[in-house]
Amino acid sequence: MSKCDTKCPTKYTSIGGQALIEGVMMRGPQKTAMAVRSPGGEIVVEDVESQGDRPAVFKLPLLRGIYGFVDSMRVGSKTLMRSAELAGEADEDEELSPFEKKLNDIFGDKLFNVLLTVSMVLGVAIAVLLFFVVPSGLYSGLAALLPFLKGNILARSIFEGVFKIVMFVLYIFLCTRMKDMHRVFEYHGAEHKTIFCYEAKQELTVENVRRFKRFHPRCGTSFIIVMLILGIVIGFCIQIDNVWLRTLVRLCCLPIVMGVGYEIIRFCGRHDNLLTKILSAPGLWMQRITTFEPSDDQIECAIAAMKAVIPEDSEGEIV
């Protein structure tokens, strides 16, 4: 049977997911769950603790995108580390180093949360440096050598935007060359195929899921690409050459980019027309290197995670 595409009869769901180490996490309208393949071969399904219903103000357009991005980062990091434990990446019998023992003595049961917080802070700091400070600084250096570039906001915005996109694509491509990361991207494909199958109202079986495409318009990859493109547009409005001040202003604009980017991705996920095809095209293209065709056992994990979050009244979660 031929593969289905996005023209299959669909319902639009709020369920989304994330690839993990040897597993998949799915977030439904009522609960979040993860399914991970253990070293013994069985699928371990765990519910993920949530912070409860989001405040009413963060359900408004634009604001819901900001809240969703931050919350996704929190839950995603937490489940990724947990999946490493379940998949056997973290060997509990392995002897701790003196430094690890010291940390364990200081923080005790809170060590996991401390490490999660530190990793997120370091990740954000590196992202700010690489995607804000470096491109702006490079352009300023070029402008010093090529005077005609100085004060050219159009050229600066295009240079910074293209630099960010190239760095992001290069980073993802290098990740695909790593065996473990390649498997994560295969689980990413399984996640997308499973969501497509559910949206097409097909029974969640390995055979049915395999028929669907691995490129989904509501993917986080698409969201990042949209944010990078929006960043170029916003850059046209920032008439500042100073590297640090320009970086500060761009960071202040980041919530706007998140909010608008989320609404674009949400709109593309709910409609299928020429406009949404154009808006989705860059992200869908990027998914060619962030998703790979999964194996049957990987699809089984994605199905297990999906079944764990489907509400009893499945019609109630269509958005």
C-alpha positions in Angstrom: 0.0 0.0 0.0 1.3 3.4 -0.9 2.2 6.0 1.7 -0.4 8.4 2.8 0.1 12.1 2.7 -1.4 15.1 4.5 -4.4 14.9 2.2 -5.6 11.9 4.1 -8.9 12.5 5.9 -7.8 14.2 9.1 -8.8 15.5 12.4 -6.6 18.1 14.0 -5.2 17.1 17.4 -3.4 19.0 20.1 -1.2 16.0 20.8 2.4 16.5 20.1 5.6 14.7 21.0 9.4 14.5 21.2 11.9 11.9 20.4 13.9 10.6 23.3 16.8 8.2 23.9 15.3 4.8 22.7 11.8 6.2 23.1 9.1 8.8 22.5 7.3 11.3 24.7 3.8 12.4 23.9 1.9 15.4 25.3 -1.9 15.2 25.2 -4.6 17.6 26.3 -4.9 15.9 29.7 -1.6 14.1 30.4 1.9 13.5 29.3 3.6 10.1 28.9 6.8 8.6 27.7 7.5 5.1 26.3 11.1 3.8 26.3 12.6 0.5 25.1 14.6 -0.9 28.0 17.8 -2.9 27.6 15.7 -6.1 28.1 13.6 -5.2 25.1 10.3 -4.4 26.8 8.6 -1.0 26.5 8.4 1.0 29.7 5.6 3.5 29.8 5.6 6.2 32.4 3.3 9.2 33.1 5.2 12.5 33.2 4.3 14.8 36.1 2.7 18.0 34.9 2.4 21.4 36.6 -1.3 21.4 36.2 -3.5 23.6 34.0 -1.7 26.7 32.6 -2.9 30.1 33.9 -5.8 31.6 31.8 -3.6 34.5 30.6 -1.3 32.0 28.9 -4.1 30.5 26.9 -4.4 33.8 24.9 -2.9 34.0 21.4 0.8 34.9 21.3 1.2 34.4 25.1 0.3 30.7 24.7 3.3 30.3 22.4 5.7 31.8 24.9 4.4 29.6 27.7 4.4 26.5 25.5 8.0 27.0 24.4 9.3 27.4 27.9 7.2 24.5 29.2 8.3 22.2 26.3 12.0 23.0 27.1 11.4 22.0 30.8 9.4 18.8 30.1 11.6 17.9 27.2 14.9 18.1 29.2 13.3 16.2 32.1 12.0 13.3 29.9 15.3 13.1 27.9 17.3 12.6 31.0 14.8 10.0 32.3 14.8 8.1 29.0 18.6 7.8 29.3 18.1 6.1 32.7 15.4 3.7 31.4 17.4 2.9 28.3 20.4 1.9 30.4 22.6 4.8 29.4 23.1 5.6 33.1 24.5 2.6 34.9 23.5 2.7 38.5 26.2 0.1 39.4 28.9 2.3 38.0 31.2 3.7 40.7 30.8 7.5 41.1 33.8 9.8 40.7 34.9 11.8 43.8 33.3 14.9 42.2 30.0 13.1 41.6 30.0 11.8 45.2 30.6 15.3 46.5 27.6 16.6 44.5 25.5 13.8 45.7 26.4 14.6 49.3 25.5 18.2 48.9 22.3 18.0 47.0 21.0 14.5 47.7 17.7 13.7 46.1 17.6 17.2 44.5 20.7 16.5 42.5 18.7 15.6 39.4 16.8 18.9 39.4 20.1 20.8 40.0 21.8 19.1 37.1 18.7 19.8 34.9 18.7 23.5 35.8 22.4 23.9 35.2 22.2 22.1 31.8 19.3 24.3 30.7 21.1 27.5 31.8 24.3 26.5 30.0 22.3 25.6 26.9 20.6 29.0 26.9 23.9 30.8 27.4 25.5 28.9 24.5 22.5 29.5 22.3 22.6 33.3 23.0 26.3 33.4 22.3 26.1 31.4 19.1 22.9 32.8 17.6 23.0 36.4 18.9 26.4 37.6 19.9 28.6 35.8 17.3 26.6 36.8 14.1 26.3 40.4 15.2 30.0 40.5 16.1 31.1 39.0 12.8 29.1 41.5 10.9 30.6 44.4 12.9 34.0 43.0 12.1 33.2 42.8 8.4 31.8 46.3 8.4 35.1 47.5 9.9 36.9 46.0 6.9 34.3 46.9 4.3 33.0 50.4 5.1 30.0 50.2 2.7 28.5 47.6 5.1 28.5 49.9 8.1 25.0 51.2 8.9 23.4 48.9 6.3 20.6 47.4 8.4 19.2 45.4 5.5 22.6 43.7 4.9 23.2 43.1 8.6 19.8 41.5 9.2 20.2 39.2 6.2 23.7 38.3 7.2 22.8 37.5 10.8 19.7 35.5 9.8 21.5 33.4 7.1 24.4 32.8 9.5 22.0 31.5 12.2 20.2 29.2 9.7 23.5 27.8 8.4 24.8 27.2 11.9 21.6 25.4 12.9 21.5 23.3 9.8 25.2 22.4 10.2 24.7 21.5 13.9 21.8 19.2 13.1 23.7 17.6 10.1 26.7 16.9 12.3 24.3 15.3 14.9 23.0 12.9 12.3 26.5 11.6 11.8 26.5 10.3 15.4 25.0 6.8 15.8 23.1 7.5 19.0 21.6 10.8 17.6 20.7 9.1 14.3 18.5 6.7 16.4 16.9 9.6 18.1 16.0 11.1 14.7 14.5 7.7 13.8 12.3 7.9 16.9 11.4 11.5 15.7 10.2 10.0 12.5 8.1 7.4 14.4 6.6 10.1 16.5 5.4 12.1 13.4 4.1 9.0 11.6 2.1 8.0 14.7 0.5 11.4 15.1 -0.4 11.4 11.4 -2.0 8.0 11.7 -4.0 9.1 14.7 -5.1 12.3 12.9 -6.2 10.2 9.9 -8.5 8.2 12.2 -6.6 5.0 11.5 -6.1 2.2 14.0 -2.7 2.6 15.7 -0.9 -0.4 14.4 2.7 -0.7 13.1 1.5 -1.5 9.6 -0.8 1.6 9.5 1.7 4.0 11.1 4.4 3.0 8.6 2.3 4.1 5.7 2.4 7.8 6.7 5.0 10.4 6.0 7.5 11.5 8.6 7.2 15.2 7.9 4.7 17.0 10.1 3.9 20.7 9.9 3.6 21.1 13.7 7.1 19.8 14.4 9.4 21.7 16.7 12.0 21.8 13.9 9.6 23.8 11.8 9.0 26.1 14.8 12.7 26.8 15.1 13.1 27.5 11.4 10.1 29.9 11.5 11.6 31.7 14.5 14.9 32.1 12.6 13.1 33.5 9.6 11.0 35.9 11.7 14.3 37.0 13.4 15.5 38.3 10.0 12.3 40.3 9.6 12.5 41.8 13.1 16.2 42.6 12.5 15.1 45.0 9.8 13.4 47.1 12.5 16.4 47.3 14.9 18.4 50.3 13.8 21.3 49.6 16.2 24.9 48.7 15.3 26.4 48.2 18.7 26.8 44.4 19.2 25.8 44.1 22.8 23.0 46.6 22.7 21.7 44.9 19.5 21.9 41.5 21.2 20.0 42.9 24.2 17.2 44.3 22.0 16.9 41.1 20.0 16.6 39.1 23.2 13.8 41.4 24.4 12.1 40.7 21.1 12.4 36.9 21.5 9.0 36.5 23.3 7.4 38.2 20.3 9.1 35.8 17.9 8.1 32.8 20.0 4.5 33.9 20.1 4.1 34.7 16.4 6.1 31.6 15.4 3.8 29.4 17.5 0.7 30.8 16.0 2.1 30.2 12.5 2.9 26.6 13.2 -0.5 26.1 14.9 -2.3 27.6 11.9 -0.3 25.3 9.5 -1.1 22.3 11.6 -4.9 23.0 11.4 -5.2 23.9 7.7 -4.1 22.5 4.4 -4.0 25.1 1.6 -1.5 27.0 -0.6 -0.6 29.5 2.2 0.1 26.9 4.8 2.1 24.9 2.3 4.3 27.9 1.6 4.7 28.7 5.3 5.4 25.0 6.2 7.9 24.4 3.3 11.2 25.5 5.1 10.4 23.5 8.2 9.3 20.4 6.2 12.5 20.6 4.2 14.5 20.8 7.4 12.8 17.7 8.7 14.5 15.7 6.0 17.6 15.8 8.2 15.9 15.8 11.6 13.7 12.7 11.0 14.6 9.3 9.5 12.5 6.2 8.7 11.9 4.3 11.9 12.1 0.5 12.5 9.0 -1.4 13.7 10.2 -1.5 17.3 10.6 2.2 17.3 7.1 2.7 15.9 5.8 0.4 18.7 7.3 2.8 21.3 5.6 5.8 19.6 2.3 4.0 19.5 2.6 3.1 23.2 3.3 6.7 24.2 0.4 7.9 22.0 -2.1 5.5 23.4 -1.2 6.6 26.9 -2.2 10.2 26.3 -5.3 9.9 24.1 -8.3 11.2 26.2 -11.3 8.9 26.7 -13.4 11.4 24.7 -11.0 11.7 21.8 -13.3 14.2 20.1 -12.8 16.6 22.9 -9.2 17.1 22.2 -9.5 18.2 18.5 -8.4 21.7 18.1 
